[in-house]
Every structure is written in structure tokens, then in C-alpha cells.
Amino acid sequence: MRCLVIHAHPVETSYGAALRDCVMTTLTQAGHEVRLIDLYAEGFEPALSRAERLAYHKPGENERNVERHIAHLKWAQAMVFVYPTWWYGLPAILKGWFDRVWLPHVTFTLPAQGRIRGLMDNVVRLVIVTTAGASWPWLTLMGNPGRHTIMRGVRALCHLRCRRIWLAHYSIDQSTPDSRAAFLARVAGRLSAL
């Protein structure tokens, strides 16, 4: 399977980087073709510019500046998001990536009447690997917006039978070396069976 890994953490020595490396290694060893978009490492600009917003609904014109990212989207059969949950949601750089790359006429259409229609039929698997400072009950009470953005919003644009996997290490601020190692093993186990 063609797997696109999207990583969003600014510290190259972080546990998030260890999760990214685990994901990349596991998928490669399982025989998948893997590509990585490391948003911080490449200096991705998350803010939608004035020009980009004005061109947002114009096919072709709205793709300027993000062609390489769009090519990765069209190539992918599976997408694996590796990021920390901050303020109950996605890091700003990842949210900005959705704003700038998941464009009309590329990933969805906006018909004059009716509902939005996804154009990402090539994507049959969505995986989230995340950490959260909050506990599972607290994050659930807060509505878990990061999870819903991808597992519902992005999922609605993918293949009708797209499967989803959610892997989260909650209460990461109180984690131990053992809990972090166990989570790495859990991630490897789930992805080796992708």
C-alpha cells in the first residue's frame, strides 16, 4: 500500500519524533511504499495568504505553492498522521496544512446544491498516532476536536469504505518510560497489520 505519513512536531528529539520513526520503520518493514511529509522540518507555512484565499475556489490557480503536497495526496492510499494533541486539537501547522492543501476541486467539490462531495477515493485508510496531555475522559468531555477533524471531517472526503485507526497516548505529561515504550509497541503492532 502507498502510505503517506504526515508528521507535525517541532522538536527532532521528541517522543513525537520517536513515534514518527516507529511508524516509518514499521510500514517499511511491512512492505509498504512510504513517503514522509515532515511539516516543521520543511518549514511549511501554515497561514493561508490573502492571494491563496482569493484563489481558493479557482481550479488550478488554488494549487499554486502546494503542488508537491497535492501530488502526495493523489499518490496516497493510506494516510498516517503523527502529531501531539495541543489545546485539545491539531497543532496549528497541521491545521494550516489542511487549510492550504485540502482544496476545492482537489480533495472535494462544493456543489451549488446538496452536500460536499469528497474526491479522495484513493485513500482507503486513515491512521492517527497522537499524544495528549489530557486524560481520555477529560479530552472526551472537551469534545476531542482534533480527533473529529480527521476521523470525521477528512474521512468524509475519502473512499466510502475508508477504515480508520485511532492510537493515542493520553496523559502524556504523567507518562513513564514503560508507558511510552508500551505505546510504541502498540503503534508498531497495529501498523504492522495495516
VEXBALO-271074 format. One record per residue (C-alpha): residue number from 0; residue in one letter; x, y negated, z negated. Coordinates in nm, 2 decimals. Each point is the difference from the previous one (the first is absolute). Layout:
+------+------+--------+--------+--------+
| resi | resn |     px |     py |     pz |
+------+------+--------+--------+--------+
|  NUM |    A |      X |      Y |      Z |
...
+------+------+--------+--------+--------+
END
This chain:
+------+------+--------+--------+--------+
| resi | resn |     px |     py |     pz |
+------+------+--------+--------+--------+
|    0 |    M |   0.00 |   0.00 |   0.00 |
|    1 |    R |   0.12 |  -0.36 |   0.07 |
|    2 |    C |   0.02 |  -0.16 |  -0.34 |
|    3 |    L |   0.04 |  -0.38 |  -0.06 |
|    4 |    V |   0.12 |  -0.09 |  -0.35 |
|    5 |    I |  -0.07 |  -0.36 |  -0.11 |
|    6 |    H |   0.21 |  -0.10 |  -0.30 |
|    7 |    A |  -0.06 |  -0.32 |  -0.20 |
|    8 |    H |   0.24 |  -0.05 |  -0.29 |
|    9 |    P |   0.27 |  -0.27 |  -0.03 |
|   10 |    V |   0.25 |   0.19 |  -0.21 |
|   11 |    E |   0.21 |   0.25 |   0.18 |
|   12 |    T |   0.09 |   0.18 |  -0.32 |
|   13 |    S |  -0.36 |   0.02 |  -0.14 |
|   14 |    Y |  -0.21 |   0.31 |  -0.07 |
|   15 |    G |  -0.20 |  -0.12 |   0.30 |
|   16 |    A |   0.31 |   0.06 |   0.21 |
|   17 |    A |   0.04 |   0.34 |  -0.15 |
|   18 |    L |  -0.36 |   0.08 |   0.10 |
|   19 |    R |   0.07 |  -0.13 |   0.35 |
|   20 |    D |   0.30 |   0.23 |   0.03 |
|   21 |    C |  -0.20 |   0.29 |  -0.13 |
|   22 |    V |  -0.27 |  -0.06 |   0.26 |
|   23 |    M |   0.25 |  -0.03 |   0.28 |
|   24 |    T |   0.20 |   0.31 |  -0.10 |
|   25 |    T |  -0.31 |   0.22 |  -0.06 |
|   26 |    L |  -0.17 |  -0.09 |   0.33 |
|   27 |    T |   0.33 |   0.04 |   0.20 |
|   28 |    Q |   0.06 |   0.34 |  -0.16 |
|   29 |    A |  -0.35 |   0.11 |   0.07 |
|   30 |    G |   0.07 |  -0.06 |   0.37 |
|   31 |    H |  -0.19 |  -0.32 |   0.06 |
|   32 |    E |   0.13 |  -0.29 |   0.21 |
|   33 |    V |   0.04 |  -0.29 |  -0.23 |
|   34 |    R |   0.04 |  -0.38 |   0.04 |
|   35 |    L |   0.04 |  -0.25 |  -0.28 |
|   36 |    I |  -0.12 |  -0.36 |  -0.02 |
|   37 |    D |   0.18 |  -0.15 |  -0.31 |
|   38 |    L |  -0.18 |  -0.34 |  -0.02 |
|   39 |    Y |   0.24 |  -0.16 |  -0.25 |
|   40 |    A |   0.32 |   0.14 |   0.16 |
|   41 |    E |  -0.10 |  -0.14 |   0.34 |
|   42 |    G |  -0.11 |  -0.34 |  -0.15 |
|   43 |    F |  -0.35 |   0.03 |   0.13 |
|   44 |    E |  -0.19 |  -0.33 |  -0.02 |
|   45 |    P |  -0.34 |   0.07 |  -0.16 |
|   46 |    A |  -0.16 |  -0.34 |   0.05 |
|   47 |    L |  -0.22 |  -0.03 |   0.30 |
|   48 |    S |   0.11 |  -0.31 |   0.18 |
|   49 |    R |  -0.23 |  -0.27 |   0.14 |
|   50 |    A |   0.08 |   0.11 |   0.36 |
|   51 |    E |  -0.07 |   0.36 |  -0.09 |
|   52 |    R |  -0.34 |  -0.08 |  -0.16 |
|   53 |    L |  -0.10 |  -0.21 |   0.31 |
|   54 |    A |   0.09 |   0.30 |   0.23 |
|   55 |    Y |  -0.14 |   0.26 |  -0.24 |
|   56 |    H |  -0.30 |   0.10 |   0.23 |
|   57 |    K |   0.19 |  -0.03 |   0.33 |
|   58 |    P |   0.11 |   0.34 |   0.13 |
|   59 |    G |   0.37 |   0.01 |   0.09 |
|   60 |    E |   0.07 |  -0.35 |  -0.14 |
|   61 |    N |  -0.07 |   0.12 |  -0.35 |
|   62 |    E |   0.26 |   0.27 |   0.03 |
|   63 |    R |   0.30 |  -0.24 |   0.04 |
|   64 |    N |   0.26 |   0.02 |  -0.28 |
|   65 |    V |  -0.13 |   0.35 |  -0.12 |
|   66 |    E |   0.03 |   0.21 |   0.32 |
|   67 |    R |   0.25 |   0.25 |  -0.16 |
|   68 |    H |  -0.23 |   0.05 |  -0.30 |
|   69 |    I |  -0.30 |   0.06 |   0.24 |
|   70 |    A |   0.20 |   0.25 |   0.20 |
|   71 |    H |   0.07 |   0.19 |  -0.33 |
|   72 |    L |  -0.38 |   0.00 |  -0.08 |
|   73 |    K |  -0.09 |   0.14 |   0.34 |
|   74 |    W |   0.27 |   0.27 |  -0.03 |
|   75 |    A |  -0.10 |   0.12 |  -0.35 |
|   76 |    Q |  -0.22 |   0.30 |  -0.08 |
|   77 |    A |   0.05 |  -0.04 |  -0.37 |
|   78 |    M |   0.07 |  -0.31 |  -0.21 |
|   79 |    V |   0.16 |   0.02 |  -0.34 |
|   80 |    F |  -0.01 |  -0.32 |  -0.21 |
|   81 |    V |   0.26 |  -0.02 |  -0.28 |
|   82 |    Y |  -0.04 |  -0.31 |  -0.22 |
|   83 |    P |  -0.04 |  -0.11 |  -0.36 |
|   84 |    T |  -0.35 |  -0.11 |  -0.11 |
|   85 |    W |   0.03 |  -0.36 |  -0.13 |
|   86 |    W |  -0.29 |  -0.19 |  -0.14 |
|   87 |    Y |  -0.22 |   0.30 |   0.07 |
|   88 |    G |   0.07 |  -0.02 |   0.38 |
|   89 |    L |   0.24 |  -0.01 |   0.28 |
|   90 |    P |   0.33 |  -0.19 |  -0.01 |
|   91 |    A |  -0.04 |  -0.33 |   0.20 |
|   92 |    I |   0.24 |   0.12 |   0.27 |
|   93 |    L |  -0.21 |   0.31 |   0.07 |
|   94 |    K |  -0.33 |  -0.20 |   0.00 |
|   95 |    G |   0.17 |  -0.24 |   0.24 |
|   96 |    W |   0.10 |   0.29 |   0.22 |
|   97 |    F |  -0.36 |   0.10 |   0.03 |
|   98 |    D |  -0.10 |  -0.36 |   0.07 |
|   99 |    R |   0.26 |  -0.04 |   0.28 |
|  100 |    V |   0.02 |   0.34 |   0.16 |
|  101 |    W |  -0.35 |   0.16 |  -0.04 |
|  102 |    L |  -0.15 |  -0.22 |   0.27 |
|  103 |    P |  -0.32 |  -0.02 |   0.20 |
|  104 |    H |   0.03 |   0.19 |   0.33 |
|  105 |    V |   0.29 |   0.19 |  -0.15 |
|  106 |    T |  -0.14 |   0.18 |  -0.30 |
|  107 |    F |  -0.37 |  -0.09 |   0.01 |
|  108 |    T |  -0.26 |  -0.18 |   0.21 |
|  109 |    L |  -0.25 |  -0.25 |  -0.12 |
|  110 |    P |  -0.31 |   0.05 |   0.21 |
|  111 |    A |  -0.25 |  -0.29 |   0.03 |
|  112 |    Q |  -0.25 |   0.21 |  -0.18 |
|  113 |    G |   0.04 |   0.31 |  -0.21 |
|  114 |    R |   0.28 |   0.11 |  -0.22 |
|  115 |    I |   0.38 |  -0.02 |   0.04 |
|  116 |    R |   0.14 |   0.29 |   0.20 |
|  117 |    G |   0.34 |   0.15 |  -0.06 |
|  118 |    L |   0.25 |   0.06 |   0.27 |
|  119 |    M |   0.25 |   0.21 |  -0.20 |
|  120 |    D |  -0.12 |   0.35 |   0.11 |
|  121 |    N |   0.36 |   0.11 |   0.02 |
|  122 |    V |   0.03 |  -0.02 |  -0.38 |
|  123 |    V |  -0.13 |   0.32 |  -0.16 |
|  124 |    R |   0.17 |  -0.02 |  -0.35 |
|  125 |    L |   0.04 |  -0.29 |  -0.25 |
|  126 |    V |   0.21 |   0.05 |  -0.30 |
|  127 |    I |   0.06 |  -0.25 |  -0.28 |
|  128 |    V |   0.29 |   0.04 |  -0.24 |
|  129 |    T |  -0.01 |  -0.27 |  -0.27 |
|  130 |    T |   0.09 |  -0.09 |  -0.35 |
|  131 |    A |  -0.21 |  -0.21 |  -0.24 |
|  132 |    G |   0.07 |  -0.17 |  -0.33 |
|  133 |    A |  -0.36 |   0.05 |  -0.10 |
|  134 |    S |  -0.15 |   0.33 |  -0.12 |
|  135 |    W |  -0.24 |   0.19 |   0.23 |
|  136 |    P |  -0.31 |  -0.11 |  -0.21 |
|  137 |    W |   0.10 |  -0.37 |   0.00 |
|  138 |    L |   0.08 |  -0.01 |   0.37 |
|  139 |    T |  -0.33 |   0.18 |   0.07 |
|  140 |    L |  -0.18 |  -0.26 |  -0.22 |
|  141 |    M |   0.16 |  -0.28 |   0.21 |
|  142 |    G |  -0.13 |   0.16 |   0.32 |
|  143 |    N |   0.33 |   0.13 |   0.13 |
|  144 |    P |   0.00 |  -0.25 |   0.30 |
|  145 |    G |   0.33 |   0.13 |   0.14 |
|  146 |    R |  -0.13 |   0.35 |   0.03 |
|  147 |    H |  -0.32 |  -0.11 |   0.16 |
|  148 |    T |   0.17 |  -0.23 |   0.25 |
|  149 |    I |   0.18 |   0.30 |   0.16 |
|  150 |    M |  -0.21 |   0.30 |  -0.10 |
|  151 |    R |  -0.33 |  -0.17 |   0.12 |
|  152 |    G |   0.09 |  -0.30 |   0.21 |
|  153 |    V |   0.29 |   0.14 |   0.20 |
|  154 |    R |  -0.16 |   0.35 |   0.00 |
|  155 |    A |  -0.31 |  -0.14 |   0.18 |
|  156 |    L |   0.22 |  -0.10 |   0.30 |
|  157 |    C |   0.17 |   0.34 |   0.03 |
|  158 |    H |  -0.12 |   0.33 |   0.15 |
|  159 |    L |  -0.34 |   0.11 |  -0.11 |
|  160 |    R |   0.15 |   0.31 |  -0.18 |
|  161 |    C |   0.30 |  -0.18 |  -0.15 |
|  162 |    R |   0.10 |   0.16 |  -0.32 |
|  163 |    R |   0.13 |  -0.21 |  -0.30 |
|  164 |    I |   0.24 |   0.08 |  -0.28 |
|  165 |    W |   0.04 |  -0.23 |  -0.30 |
|  166 |    L |   0.30 |   0.05 |  -0.22 |
|  167 |    A |   0.05 |  -0.24 |  -0.29 |
|  168 |    H |   0.23 |  -0.01 |  -0.31 |
|  169 |    Y |  -0.21 |  -0.20 |  -0.24 |
|  170 |    S |   0.14 |  -0.18 |  -0.31 |
|  171 |    I |   0.34 |  -0.02 |   0.17 |
|  172 |    D |   0.12 |  -0.26 |  -0.26 |
|  173 |    Q |  -0.03 |   0.27 |  -0.26 |
|  174 |    S |   0.14 |   0.28 |   0.22 |
|  175 |    T |   0.29 |   0.23 |  -0.10 |
|  176 |    P |   0.27 |   0.16 |   0.21 |
|  177 |    D |  -0.21 |   0.32 |  -0.02 |
|  178 |    S |  -0.32 |  -0.16 |   0.12 |
|  179 |    R |   0.18 |  -0.17 |   0.29 |
|  180 |    A |   0.17 |   0.33 |   0.10 |
|  181 |    A |  -0.34 |   0.18 |  -0.02 |
|  182 |    F |  -0.16 |  -0.26 |   0.22 |
|  183 |    L |   0.28 |   0.03 |   0.26 |
|  184 |    A |  -0.05 |   0.38 |   0.00 |
|  185 |    R |  -0.38 |  -0.05 |   0.04 |
|  186 |    V |   0.05 |  -0.23 |   0.29 |
|  187 |    A |   0.25 |   0.24 |   0.17 |
|  188 |    G |  -0.24 |   0.29 |  -0.06 |
|  189 |    R |  -0.30 |  -0.17 |   0.15 |
|  190 |    L |   0.19 |  -0.14 |   0.30 |
|  191 |    S |   0.17 |   0.33 |   0.08 |
|  192 |    A |  -0.35 |   0.14 |   0.07 |
|  193 |    L |  -0.11 |  -0.29 |   0.22 |
+------+------+--------+--------+--------+
END
